[in-house]
Amino acid sequence: MAKYRKKPVVIEAVRFRSGEQDGCFNADVIAGNIRYPEDGTMLIRTLEGVMCAQPGDWIIRGVKGELYPCKPDIFEATYEPVEDNSNVG
């Protein structure tokens, strides 16, 4: 069996608290990709089907613009902050 390393990819992510997020997913709500049930969760239509995000989960925007939830322990084991140099110059 061969071994493989995940390619370094920069993603955008936000920590989901509970209920509707302030404006960061408005376009996805309008497009029908996100719903906020009354139980404080977030339902996200992903490439694999509808997934439920719990408060404390990370919501990741992937390389193709897709959204999906990620549990905090998996997020911390997989991702690290990137220094943003886009405003330098």
Summary of the structure (lengths in Angstrom):
residues: 89
radius of gyration: 14.7
end to end distance: 46.3
largest distance: 46.6
contacts: 169
relative contact order: 0.20
helix: 13%
strand: 27%
